[in-house]
Amino acid sequence: MAQENSGVLATLQQGVQAINQLIQKMGTIFPVSGGTSTSATGGSATLPSNPVGFIVVTLPNGTAVKVPFYD
């Protein structure tokens, strides 16, 4: 029984190592960059008063925010 548990433990450790390597690789392929702004400087269009819906985005710090989208 102890031998079976050590085999399961070794397999789990290998799985965790593989996931960590994948996360590191994904970070190099898709680097996180971004920022926030309280104003839009790219255009002068006035947005409609009522959005069609909202997209929920989870920020890197874990905070979920709603971003409106328009038709």
HTML snippet that shows the backbone in 3Dmol.js (N, CA, C, O; Angstrom):
<script src="https://3Dmol.org/build/3Dmol-min.js"></script>
<div id="view" style="width:600px;height:400px;position:relative"></div>
<script>
const pdb = `
ATOM      1  N   MET A   1       0.824  -1.200   0.000  1.00  0.00           N
ATOM      2  CA  MET A   1       0.000   0.000   0.000  1.00  0.00           C
ATOM      3  C   MET A   1       0.862   1.254   0.000  1.00  0.00           C
ATOM      4  O   MET A   1       0.576   2.196  -0.740  1.00  0.00           O
ATOM      5  N   ALA A   2       1.922   1.285   0.825  1.00  0.00           N
ATOM      6  CA  ALA A   2       2.805   2.447   0.869  1.00  0.00           C
ATOM      7  C   ALA A   2       3.485   2.658  -0.472  1.00  0.00           C
ATOM      8  O   ALA A   2       3.722   3.790  -0.892  1.00  0.00           O
ATOM      9  N   GLN A   3       3.798   1.549  -1.141  1.00  0.00           N
ATOM     10  CA  GLN A   3       4.452   1.655  -2.450  1.00  0.00           C
ATOM     11  C   GLN A   3       3.497   2.260  -3.480  1.00  0.00           C
ATOM     12  O   GLN A   3       3.908   3.059  -4.322  1.00  0.00           O
ATOM     13  N   GLU A   4       2.219   1.875  -3.408  1.00  0.00           N
ATOM     14  CA  GLU A   4       1.216   2.443  -4.311  1.00  0.00           C
ATOM     15  C   GLU A   4       1.064   3.942  -4.066  1.00  0.00           C
ATOM     16  O   GLU A   4       0.969   4.721  -5.015  1.00  0.00           O
ATOM     17  N   ASN A   5       1.041   4.347  -2.799  1.00  0.00           N
ATOM     18  CA  ASN A   5       0.907   5.764  -2.464  1.00  0.00           C
ATOM     19  C   ASN A   5       2.093   6.568  -2.961  1.00  0.00           C
ATOM     20  O   ASN A   5       1.921   7.695  -3.425  1.00  0.00           O
ATOM     21  N   SER A   6       3.298   6.009  -2.871  1.00  0.00           N
ATOM     22  CA  SER A   6       4.463   6.746  -3.349  1.00  0.00           C
ATOM     23  C   SER A   6       4.405   6.918  -4.865  1.00  0.00           C
ATOM     24  O   SER A   6       4.856   7.936  -5.391  1.00  0.00           O
ATOM     25  N   GLY A   7       3.856   5.934  -5.567  1.00  0.00           N
ATOM     26  CA  GLY A   7       3.695   6.057  -7.019  1.00  0.00           C
ATOM     27  C   GLY A   7       2.682   7.130  -7.380  1.00  0.00           C
ATOM     28  O   GLY A   7       2.892   7.901  -8.317  1.00  0.00           O
ATOM     29  N   VAL A   8       1.593   7.177  -6.643  1.00  0.00           N
ATOM     30  CA  VAL A   8       0.560   8.205  -6.870  1.00  0.00           C
ATOM     31  C   VAL A   8       1.138   9.582  -6.558  1.00  0.00           C
ATOM     32  O   VAL A   8       0.919  10.538  -7.302  1.00  0.00           O
ATOM     33  N   LEU A   9       1.872   9.674  -5.462  1.00  0.00           N
ATOM     34  CA  LEU A   9       2.480  10.947  -5.082  1.00  0.00           C
ATOM     35  C   LEU A   9       3.464  11.428  -6.151  1.00  0.00           C
ATOM     36  O   LEU A   9       3.474  12.607  -6.505  1.00  0.00           O
ATOM     37  N   ALA A  10       4.284  10.518  -6.660  1.00  0.00           N
ATOM     38  CA  ALA A  10       5.243  10.887  -7.704  1.00  0.00           C
ATOM     39  C   ALA A  10       4.522  11.366  -8.958  1.00  0.00           C
ATOM     40  O   ALA A  10       4.954  12.325  -9.597  1.00  0.00           O
ATOM     41  N   THR A  11       3.434  10.707  -9.307  1.00  0.00           N
ATOM     42  CA  THR A  11       2.657  11.111 -10.483  1.00  0.00           C
ATOM     43  C   THR A  11       2.046  12.491 -10.280  1.00  0.00           C
ATOM     44  O   THR A  11       2.060  13.316 -11.194  1.00  0.00           O
ATOM     45  N   LEU A  12       1.513  12.746  -9.094  1.00  0.00           N
ATOM     46  CA  LEU A  12       0.941  14.066  -8.805  1.00  0.00           C
ATOM     47  C   LEU A  12       2.011  15.152  -8.855  1.00  0.00           C
ATOM     48  O   LEU A  12       1.768  16.239  -9.378  1.00  0.00           O
ATOM     49  N   GLN A  13       3.189  14.863  -8.316  1.00  0.00           N
ATOM     50  CA  GLN A  13       4.283  15.839  -8.347  1.00  0.00           C
ATOM     51  C   GLN A  13       4.699  16.148  -9.779  1.00  0.00           C
ATOM     52  O   GLN A  13       4.968  17.301 -10.116  1.00  0.00           O
ATOM     53  N   GLN A  14       4.753  15.124 -10.617  1.00  0.00           N
ATOM     54  CA  GLN A  14       5.090  15.343 -12.020  1.00  0.00           C
ATOM     55  C   GLN A  14       4.024  16.182 -12.713  1.00  0.00           C
ATOM     56  O   GLN A  14       4.335  17.030 -13.550  1.00  0.00           O
ATOM     57  N   GLY A  15       2.761  15.939 -12.355  1.00  0.00           N
ATOM     58  CA  GLY A  15       1.673  16.726 -12.924  1.00  0.00           C
ATOM     59  C   GLY A  15       1.767  18.190 -12.532  1.00  0.00           C
ATOM     60  O   GLY A  15       1.560  19.076 -13.361  1.00  0.00           O
ATOM     61  N   VAL A  16       2.080  18.444 -11.268  1.00  0.00           N
ATOM     62  CA  VAL A  16       2.228  19.824 -10.794  1.00  0.00           C
ATOM     63  C   VAL A  16       3.401  20.500 -11.498  1.00  0.00           C
ATOM     64  O   VAL A  16       3.297  21.661 -11.892  1.00  0.00           O
ATOM     65  N   GLN A  17       4.502  19.795 -11.659  1.00  0.00           N
ATOM     66  CA  GLN A  17       5.664  20.358 -12.357  1.00  0.00           C
ATOM     67  C   GLN A  17       5.318  20.685 -13.801  1.00  0.00           C
ATOM     68  O   GLN A  17       5.717  21.728 -14.317  1.00  0.00           O
ATOM     69  N   ALA A  18       4.575  19.794 -14.457  1.00  0.00           N
ATOM     70  CA  ALA A  18       4.179  20.032 -15.849  1.00  0.00           C
ATOM     71  C   ALA A  18       3.274  21.251 -15.956  1.00  0.00           C
ATOM     72  O   ALA A  18       3.419  22.049 -16.882  1.00  0.00           O
ATOM     73  N   ILE A  19       2.341  21.405 -15.016  1.00  0.00           N
ATOM     74  CA  ILE A  19       1.442  22.567 -15.028  1.00  0.00           C
ATOM     75  C   ILE A  19       2.233  23.852 -14.805  1.00  0.00           C
ATOM     76  O   ILE A  19       1.990  24.853 -15.480  1.00  0.00           O
ATOM     77  N   ASN A  20       3.175  23.833 -13.868  1.00  0.00           N
ATOM     78  CA  ASN A  20       4.004  25.015 -13.618  1.00  0.00           C
ATOM     79  C   ASN A  20       4.819  25.388 -14.849  1.00  0.00           C
ATOM     80  O   ASN A  20       4.950  26.570 -15.171  1.00  0.00           O
ATOM     81  N   GLN A  21       5.368  24.395 -15.539  1.00  0.00           N
ATOM     82  CA  GLN A  21       6.132  24.674 -16.758  1.00  0.00           C
ATOM     83  C   GLN A  21       5.227  25.258 -17.839  1.00  0.00           C
ATOM     84  O   GLN A  21       5.623  26.169 -18.566  1.00  0.00           O
ATOM     85  N   LEU A  22       4.019  24.730 -17.937  1.00  0.00           N
ATOM     86  CA  LEU A  22       3.059  25.253 -18.923  1.00  0.00           C
ATOM     87  C   LEU A  22       2.692  26.695 -18.613  1.00  0.00           C
ATOM     88  O   LEU A  22       2.620  27.525 -19.519  1.00  0.00           O
ATOM     89  N   ILE A  23       2.463  26.999 -17.350  1.00  0.00           N
ATOM     90  CA  ILE A  23       2.132  28.374 -16.949  1.00  0.00           C
ATOM     91  C   ILE A  23       3.280  29.319 -17.293  1.00  0.00           C
ATOM     92  O   ILE A  23       3.047  30.418 -17.795  1.00  0.00           O
ATOM     93  N   GLN A  24       4.518  28.899 -17.026  1.00  0.00           N
ATOM     94  CA  GLN A  24       5.672  29.738 -17.352  1.00  0.00           C
ATOM     95  C   GLN A  24       5.780  29.957 -18.856  1.00  0.00           C
ATOM     96  O   GLN A  24       6.066  31.069 -19.302  1.00  0.00           O
ATOM     97  N   LYS A  25       5.557  28.921 -19.629  1.00  0.00           N
ATOM     98  CA  LYS A  25       5.641  29.031 -21.090  1.00  0.00           C
ATOM     99  C   LYS A  25       4.543  29.944 -21.624  1.00  0.00           C
ATOM    100  O   LYS A  25       4.785  30.767 -22.506  1.00  0.00           O
ATOM    101  N   MET A  26       3.331  29.794 -21.082  1.00  0.00           N
ATOM    102  CA  MET A  26       2.218  30.634 -21.521  1.00  0.00           C
ATOM    103  C   MET A  26       2.500  32.100 -21.198  1.00  0.00           C
ATOM    104  O   MET A  26       2.110  32.989 -21.954  1.00  0.00           O
ATOM    105  N   GLY A  27       3.181  32.355 -20.070  1.00  0.00           N
ATOM    106  CA  GLY A  27       3.535  33.722 -19.706  1.00  0.00           C
ATOM    107  C   GLY A  27       4.503  34.351 -20.681  1.00  0.00           C
ATOM    108  O   GLY A  27       4.479  35.566 -20.879  1.00  0.00           O
ATOM    109  N   THR A  28       5.371  33.535 -21.304  1.00  0.00           N
ATOM    110  CA  THR A  28       6.299  34.087 -22.296  1.00  0.00           C
ATOM    111  C   THR A  28       5.611  34.280 -23.645  1.00  0.00           C
ATOM    112  O   THR A  28       5.975  35.177 -24.406  1.00  0.00           O
ATOM    113  N   ILE A  29       4.627  33.449 -23.941  1.00  0.00           N
ATOM    114  CA  ILE A  29       3.915  33.560 -25.221  1.00  0.00           C
ATOM    115  C   ILE A  29       2.894  34.691 -25.171  1.00  0.00           C
ATOM    116  O   ILE A  29       2.760  35.461 -26.122  1.00  0.00           O
ATOM    117  N   PHE A  30       2.174  34.783 -24.050  1.00  0.00           N
ATOM    118  CA  PHE A  30       1.129  35.790 -23.877  1.00  0.00           C
ATOM    119  C   PHE A  30       1.443  36.642 -22.656  1.00  0.00           C
ATOM    120  O   PHE A  30       0.827  36.456 -21.607  1.00  0.00           O
ATOM    121  N   PRO A  31       2.385  37.568 -22.765  1.00  0.00           N
ATOM    122  CA  PRO A  31       2.731  38.381 -21.594  1.00  0.00           C
ATOM    123  C   PRO A  31       1.555  39.267 -21.185  1.00  0.00           C
ATOM    124  O   PRO A  31       0.795  39.746 -22.026  1.00  0.00           O
ATOM    125  N   VAL A  32       1.427  39.469 -19.891  1.00  0.00           N
ATOM    126  CA  VAL A  32       0.358  40.308 -19.366  1.00  0.00           C
ATOM    127  C   VAL A  32       0.791  41.756 -19.452  1.00  0.00           C
ATOM    128  O   VAL A  32       1.832  42.143 -18.921  1.00  0.00           O
ATOM    129  N   SER A  33      -0.001  42.529 -20.112  1.00  0.00           N
ATOM    130  CA  SER A  33       0.248  43.965 -20.156  1.00  0.00           C
ATOM    131  C   SER A  33      -1.106  44.646 -20.150  1.00  0.00           C
ATOM    132  O   SER A  33      -2.093  44.113 -20.658  1.00  0.00           O
ATOM    133  N   GLY A  34      -1.135  45.781 -19.592  1.00  0.00           N
ATOM    134  CA  GLY A  34      -2.410  46.481 -19.561  1.00  0.00           C
ATOM    135  C   GLY A  34      -2.356  47.640 -18.602  1.00  0.00           C
ATOM    136  O   GLY A  34      -1.318  47.952 -18.019  1.00  0.00           O
ATOM    137  N   GLY A  35      -3.465  48.249 -18.458  1.00  0.00           N
ATOM    138  CA  GLY A  35      -3.563  49.383 -17.572  1.00  0.00           C
ATOM    139  C   GLY A  35      -4.999  49.841 -17.509  1.00  0.00           C
ATOM    140  O   GLY A  35      -5.879  49.271 -18.154  1.00  0.00           O
ATOM    141  N   THR A  36      -5.220  50.850 -16.745  1.00  0.00           N
ATOM    142  CA  THR A  36      -6.557  51.413 -16.637  1.00  0.00           C
ATOM    143  C   THR A  36      -6.486  52.907 -16.887  1.00  0.00           C
ATOM    144  O   THR A  36      -5.429  53.526 -16.764  1.00  0.00           O
ATOM    145  N   SER A  37      -7.607  53.462 -17.231  1.00  0.00           N
ATOM    146  CA  SER A  37      -7.680  54.886 -17.489  1.00  0.00           C
ATOM    147  C   SER A  37      -9.045  55.384 -17.056  1.00  0.00           C
ATOM    148  O   SER A  37     -10.036  54.659 -17.132  1.00  0.00           O
ATOM    149  N   THR A  38      -9.086  56.598 -16.612  1.00  0.00           N
ATOM    150  CA  THR A  38     -10.375  57.189 -16.245  1.00  0.00           C
ATOM    151  C   THR A  38     -10.944  58.026 -17.372  1.00  0.00           C
ATOM    152  O   THR A  38     -12.051  58.552 -17.256  1.00  0.00           O
ATOM    153  N   SER A  39     -10.200  58.157 -18.465  1.00  0.00           N
ATOM    154  CA  SER A  39     -10.705  58.911 -19.610  1.00  0.00           C
ATOM    155  C   SER A  39     -10.258  58.243 -20.887  1.00  0.00           C
ATOM    156  O   SER A  39      -9.264  57.517 -20.916  1.00  0.00           O
ATOM    157  N   ALA A  40     -11.005  58.497 -21.941  1.00  0.00           N
ATOM    158  CA  ALA A  40     -10.659  57.969 -23.256  1.00  0.00           C
ATOM    159  C   ALA A  40     -10.096  59.108 -24.091  1.00  0.00           C
ATOM    160  O   ALA A  40     -10.765  60.121 -24.296  1.00  0.00           O
ATOM    161  N   THR A  41      -8.886  58.950 -24.568  1.00  0.00           N
ATOM    162  CA  THR A  41      -8.269  60.019 -25.354  1.00  0.00           C
ATOM    163  C   THR A  41      -8.240  59.698 -26.838  1.00  0.00           C
ATOM    164  O   THR A  41      -7.786  60.513 -27.641  1.00  0.00           O
ATOM    165  N   GLY A  42      -8.725  58.508 -27.213  1.00  0.00           N
ATOM    166  CA  GLY A  42      -8.608  58.092 -28.606  1.00  0.00           C
ATOM    167  C   GLY A  42      -9.691  58.624 -29.519  1.00  0.00           C
ATOM    168  O   GLY A  42      -9.516  58.602 -30.737  1.00  0.00           O
ATOM    169  N   GLY A  43     -10.776  59.090 -28.996  1.00  0.00           N
ATOM    170  CA  GLY A  43     -11.847  59.534 -29.872  1.00  0.00           C
ATOM    171  C   GLY A  43     -12.757  60.519 -29.181  1.00  0.00           C
ATOM    172  O   GLY A  43     -12.670  60.741 -27.973  1.00  0.00           O
ATOM    173  N   SER A  44     -13.628  61.100 -29.972  1.00  0.00           N
ATOM    174  CA  SER A  44     -14.523  62.098 -29.401  1.00  0.00           C
ATOM    175  C   SER A  44     -15.981  61.675 -29.507  1.00  0.00           C
ATOM    176  O   SER A  44     -16.873  62.481 -29.243  1.00  0.00           O
ATOM    177  N   ALA A  45     -16.244  60.415 -29.890  1.00  0.00           N
ATOM    178  CA  ALA A  45     -17.622  59.963 -30.045  1.00  0.00           C
ATOM    179  C   ALA A  45     -18.290  59.826 -28.682  1.00  0.00           C
ATOM    180  O   ALA A  45     -17.659  59.418 -27.707  1.00  0.00           O
ATOM    181  N   THR A  46     -19.561  60.168 -28.627  1.00  0.00           N
ATOM    182  CA  THR A  46     -20.337  60.012 -27.404  1.00  0.00           C
ATOM    183  C   THR A  46     -20.967  58.628 -27.416  1.00  0.00           C
ATOM    184  O   THR A  46     -21.597  58.238 -28.399  1.00  0.00           O
ATOM    185  N   LEU A  47     -20.797  57.883 -26.323  1.00  0.00           N
ATOM    186  CA  LEU A  47     -21.355  56.541 -26.243  1.00  0.00           C
ATOM    187  C   LEU A  47     -22.853  56.601 -26.011  1.00  0.00           C
ATOM    188  O   LEU A  47     -23.348  57.558 -25.416  1.00  0.00           O
ATOM    189  N   PRO A  48     -23.585  55.590 -26.475  1.00  0.00           N
ATOM    190  CA  PRO A  48     -25.024  55.538 -26.188  1.00  0.00           C
ATOM    191  C   PRO A  48     -25.252  55.479 -24.679  1.00  0.00           C
ATOM    192  O   PRO A  48     -24.376  55.055 -23.925  1.00  0.00           O
ATOM    193  N   SER A  49     -26.429  55.905 -24.254  1.00  0.00           N
ATOM    194  CA  SER A  49     -26.698  55.950 -22.814  1.00  0.00           C
ATOM    195  C   SER A  49     -26.890  54.566 -22.212  1.00  0.00           C
ATOM    196  O   SER A  49     -26.632  54.378 -21.023  1.00  0.00           O
ATOM    197  N   ASN A  50     -27.335  53.599 -22.998  1.00  0.00           N
ATOM    198  CA  ASN A  50     -27.589  52.250 -22.468  1.00  0.00           C
ATOM    199  C   ASN A  50     -26.749  51.216 -23.216  1.00  0.00           C
ATOM    200  O   ASN A  50     -26.918  51.046 -24.423  1.00  0.00           O
ATOM    201  N   PRO A  51     -25.858  50.532 -22.528  1.00  0.00           N
ATOM    202  CA  PRO A  51     -25.088  49.475 -23.192  1.00  0.00           C
ATOM    203  C   PRO A  51     -25.977  48.278 -23.523  1.00  0.00           C
ATOM    204  O   PRO A  51     -27.013  48.070 -22.891  1.00  0.00           O
ATOM    205  N   VAL A  52     -25.562  47.496 -24.520  1.00  0.00           N
ATOM    206  CA  VAL A  52     -26.288  46.285 -24.896  1.00  0.00           C
ATOM    207  C   VAL A  52     -26.105  45.223 -23.814  1.00  0.00           C
ATOM    208  O   VAL A  52     -27.020  44.452 -23.525  1.00  0.00           O
ATOM    209  N   GLY A  53     -24.928  45.193 -23.228  1.00  0.00           N
ATOM    210  CA  GLY A  53     -24.632  44.213 -22.184  1.00  0.00           C
ATOM    211  C   GLY A  53     -23.286  44.511 -21.562  1.00  0.00           C
ATOM    212  O   GLY A  53     -22.681  45.556 -21.803  1.00  0.00           O
ATOM    213  N   PHE A  54     -22.839  43.581 -20.767  1.00  0.00           N
ATOM    214  CA  PHE A  54     -21.561  43.744 -20.071  1.00  0.00           C
ATOM    215  C   PHE A  54     -20.725  42.480 -20.208  1.00  0.00           C
ATOM    216  O   PHE A  54     -21.256  41.369 -20.214  1.00  0.00           O
ATOM    217  N   ILE A  55     -19.439  42.655 -20.314  1.00  0.00           N
ATOM    218  CA  ILE A  55     -18.482  41.552 -20.300  1.00  0.00           C
ATOM    219  C   ILE A  55     -17.820  41.589 -18.925  1.00  0.00           C
ATOM    220  O   ILE A  55     -17.360  42.642 -18.485  1.00  0.00           O
ATOM    221  N   VAL A  56     -17.772  40.457 -18.255  1.00  0.00           N
ATOM    222  CA  VAL A  56     -17.117  40.394 -16.954  1.00  0.00           C
ATOM    223  C   VAL A  56     -15.665  39.989 -17.180  1.00  0.00           C
ATOM    224  O   VAL A  56     -15.388  38.945 -17.771  1.00  0.00           O
ATOM    225  N   VAL A  57     -14.745  40.820 -16.707  1.00  0.00           N
ATOM    226  CA  VAL A  57     -13.316  40.591 -16.868  1.00  0.00           C
ATOM    227  C   VAL A  57     -12.696  40.469 -15.480  1.00  0.00           C
ATOM    228  O   VAL A  57     -12.978  41.274 -14.592  1.00  0.00           O
ATOM    229  N   THR A  58     -11.852  39.461 -15.302  1.00  0.00           N
ATOM    230  CA  THR A  58     -11.145  39.310 -14.038  1.00  0.00           C
ATOM    231  C   THR A  58      -9.765  39.926 -14.184  1.00  0.00           C
ATOM    232  O   THR A  58      -8.972  39.486 -15.016  1.00  0.00           O
ATOM    233  N   LEU A  59      -9.477  40.930 -13.390  1.00  0.00           N
ATOM    234  CA  LEU A  59      -8.194  41.622 -13.422  1.00  0.00           C
ATOM    235  C   LEU A  59      -7.109  40.755 -12.787  1.00  0.00           C
ATOM    236  O   LEU A  59      -7.420  39.827 -12.040  1.00  0.00           O
ATOM    237  N   PRO A  60      -5.835  41.049 -13.076  1.00  0.00           N
ATOM    238  CA  PRO A  60      -4.748  40.239 -12.509  1.00  0.00           C
ATOM    239  C   PRO A  60      -4.769  40.140 -10.985  1.00  0.00           C
ATOM    240  O   PRO A  60      -4.261  39.166 -10.430  1.00  0.00           O
ATOM    241  N   ASN A  61      -5.346  41.124 -10.302  1.00  0.00           N
ATOM    242  CA  ASN A  61      -5.399  41.057  -8.841  1.00  0.00           C
ATOM    243  C   ASN A  61      -6.598  40.254  -8.337  1.00  0.00           C
ATOM    244  O   ASN A  61      -6.810  40.146  -7.129  1.00  0.00           O
ATOM    245  N   GLY A  62      -7.386  39.689  -9.264  1.00  0.00           N
ATOM    246  CA  GLY A  62      -8.520  38.850  -8.887  1.00  0.00           C
ATOM    247  C   GLY A  62      -9.854  39.569  -8.839  1.00  0.00           C
ATOM    248  O   GLY A  62     -10.888  38.932  -8.638  1.00  0.00           O
ATOM    249  N   THR A  63      -9.854  40.878  -9.018  1.00  0.00           N
ATOM    250  CA  THR A  63     -11.088  41.656  -8.981  1.00  0.00           C
ATOM    251  C   THR A  63     -11.862  41.462 -10.285  1.00  0.00           C
ATOM    252  O   THR A  63     -11.295  41.581 -11.371  1.00  0.00           O
ATOM    253  N   ALA A  64     -13.143  41.166 -10.176  1.00  0.00           N
ATOM    254  CA  ALA A  64     -13.998  41.038 -11.355  1.00  0.00           C
ATOM    255  C   ALA A  64     -14.649  42.391 -11.633  1.00  0.00           C
ATOM    256  O   ALA A  64     -15.222  43.006 -10.734  1.00  0.00           O
ATOM    257  N   VAL A  65     -14.558  42.850 -12.877  1.00  0.00           N
ATOM    258  CA  VAL A  65     -15.176  44.122 -13.265  1.00  0.00           C
ATOM    259  C   VAL A  65     -16.063  43.900 -14.484  1.00  0.00           C
ATOM    260  O   VAL A  65     -15.833  42.985 -15.276  1.00  0.00           O
ATOM    261  N   LYS A  66     -17.066  44.738 -14.623  1.00  0.00           N
ATOM    262  CA  LYS A  66     -17.952  44.673 -15.770  1.00  0.00           C
ATOM    263  C   LYS A  66     -17.563  45.769 -16.757  1.00  0.00           C
ATOM    264  O   LYS A  66     -17.413  46.934 -16.388  1.00  0.00           O
ATOM    265  N   VAL A  67     -17.405  45.374 -18.010  1.00  0.00           N
ATOM    266  CA  VAL A  67     -17.060  46.322 -19.074  1.00  0.00           C
ATOM    267  C   VAL A  67     -18.268  46.362 -20.024  1.00  0.00           C
ATOM    268  O   VAL A  67     -18.666  45.325 -20.556  1.00  0.00           O
ATOM    269  N   PRO A  68     -18.850  47.544 -20.239  1.00  0.00           N
ATOM    270  CA  PRO A  68     -20.021  47.616 -21.104  1.00  0.00           C
ATOM    271  C   PRO A  68     -19.642  47.450 -22.578  1.00  0.00           C
ATOM    272  O   PRO A  68     -18.545  47.813 -23.003  1.00  0.00           O
ATOM    273  N   PHE A  69     -20.594  46.885 -23.347  1.00  0.00           N
ATOM    274  CA  PHE A  69     -20.422  46.883 -24.791  1.00  0.00           C
ATOM    275  C   PHE A  69     -21.689  47.429 -25.434  1.00  0.00           C
ATOM    276  O   PHE A  69     -22.786  47.324 -24.884  1.00  0.00           O
ATOM    277  N   TYR A  70     -21.508  48.009 -26.603  1.00  0.00           N
ATOM    278  CA  TYR A  70     -22.579  48.738 -27.266  1.00  0.00           C
ATOM    279  C   TYR A  70     -22.839  48.174 -28.641  1.00  0.00           C
ATOM    280  O   TYR A  70     -21.967  47.540 -29.234  1.00  0.00           O
ATOM    281  N   ASP A  71     -24.031  48.402 -29.150  1.00  0.00           N
ATOM    282  CA  ASP A  71     -24.439  47.908 -30.466  1.00  0.00           C
ATOM    283  C   ASP A  71     -23.832  48.745 -31.561  1.00  0.00           C
ATOM    284  O   ASP A  71     -24.063  48.480 -32.741  1.00  0.00           O
TER     285      ASP A  71
END
`;
const viewer = $3Dmol.createViewer("view");
viewer.addModel(pdb, "pdb");
viewer.setStyle({}, {cartoon: {color: "spectrum"}});
viewer.zoomTo();
viewer.render();
</script>
